[in-house]
Amino acid sequence: MNAAQLAFFRARLEQMEKEILSNADETTEHLRETVIVPDPADRATIEEEHALELRTRDRERKLLKKVQQVLARIDSGEYGYCEETGEPIGLPRLIARPTATLSLEAQQRRELRQKMFGG
């Protein structure tokens, strides 16, 4: 992978990181807003919205960790290579999923093993 491609992926990953952190700040502010609603149905709706927002942020927290790990792989020169086989990960796969650490073939094998053996 050449320097321009690495710079492209670094910028994309840094933008993802910034967006995730911004969303987390918005969630914190949103959850701090305490609205007292006397109607139990309205209160349940608000609580369900908060629970959904927290689940979304939890997924984003996991993605943030992965983004930071991938940025470290760029720094170490390991980005773009499959963790299992050492083969290059195709650019189309990295464009679709910049946090990919496995080649398409290795990912398919892993998913097939999980399907067959449940783990």
N, C-alpha and C positions, 0 to 999 in steps of 0.2 A: 504494500500500500504506500502510495507516495505522500509527501508532506501536505499537499493541498487536500487530499482526501482525509488525512488525519485531522487537519485543521477544521474541515467541514464537520466531521463527526464530533470533535471536541466542542465546537460551537453549539451544535445541536444538543449534545448532552448537557452542556452548561445551561442552555435555555430551559431544558426539561427540569433541571435541578432548581433553577430560579422560580419556575412556575409552581413546582411542588411546594417549595418553601412559602411562596406567596399564598397559595391555597391553605396551607396550614395556619398561617397568621389570620386569614379571614375566618377560618373555622373557630379559632380561639376567640376572636372578637364576637362572632355570632353566638357562640355558646355562653359567653358572659352576659349577653343580653337576657335578663330574666323578665319574662312576660308572665304576669299572673292572669290566668284565664280561669274564670269560674266554671265554665262548661266542661265537664269531664271528657266529652268527645273531642272538643278542640284541644284540650290538654293532651289527650292521647295522640292526636295528630301531630302536635308539636314534638312530643317525645319520640314518635316514630321517625319524624324528619331528622331529629338530632341523632338517633341511632343509625340511620342510613348515612348521614354525613360522617359520623365517626367511623363506620365501616369503610367508607370511601377513603378517608384519611389514613386508615390503617393500611389499605392497599397501596396508597401513595407513599407511605412511610417505607414500606418494603421496596417499592420501586426506587425511592430516593437512595436507599442503601445500595441497591444494585447499580444505579447510575454512578454513585461515588466509587464503587469498586471498578466499574468500567473505565472511569476517568483515570484511576490508578493504573489500569492495564495499558492505557494509552501512554502514560508517563514511563512505564517500564518497557514499552515496545512490544507487549504481548497482544495488543488489541488487533482484532481481525483474524486471529488464529484460534482454531477449535481447541478447547481445553482437553478433549479426549484424544483426538488424533493428531493435533499439531498442524493439520491442513488449514489452508486459508478458508475463511468463511466468505461466501460470495457477497459481492457488493449489494446485489438486490436484497438479500436477506438482511444485511446491516442497515440498508436504507429503510426497510420495513420495520425492523426491530433493532435499533442501535445498541441495545443492551445484550444482544445475543452473544453467548459465549461458546455455543456449539454450532457446528456446521449443520446444514439442513439434514444431511444423512445421519449424523450422530444424534440429532434431536429426534428424528423419526425412530431410530433404533431404541432410544431411551423410552419414548412413549409406547412403543410396541412391548418392551419388557415390562413396563408398568401395567399395561393392559393385561398382559398374559399372567404376570406373577403378582400383581397388586402391590408393587412397591418398587 
